[in-house]
Amino acid sequence: MEVELDAFSGRPNPRWMLTEAQAMEFLALLRKLSPAQVGLPTSSGLGYRGFILRANGGALGPYEEVRINRGIVFARRGDAEETLADPQRNLERWLVASARGHIDEPVLKHVQNEIRREIK
């Protein structure tokens, strides 16, 4: 499973692969989420815009792509998309932890601060 940190404009976003154990842990967290109600945030603009996960030959549950931003998860399979709520942003925080060793520490700290700031 490939993870992309959607944070840069004008240069490639950082990407890394989850181990099989990490992928299983991520999917277990994803399965715990409930459908989102109303008031979905937008993910446009500069700076941190969330995470994009792709199966890339691995398992991503029933999904082909999962986008996570501001406590909302957009899980796509084919033309169908499910929208799930993660109000405590557990998946985003978990993905930041999985990025250690793959992404520069100042970038990770910035993303952590963005996530914390928006939870309050």
MOSULFEN-V62383 format. One record per helix or strand of 3 or more residues. SS is the DSSP state (H for helix, E for strand). FROM is the first residue (numbers start at 1). TO is the last residue. If there is no record, write none. Layout:
<<SS & FROM & TO> <SS & FROM & TO>>
This chain:
<<E & 2 & 5> <E & 15 & 17> <H & 20 & 31> <E & 51 & 54> <E & 65 & 69> <E & 72 & 77> <E & 80 & 85> <H & 90 & 98> <H & 105 & 119>>
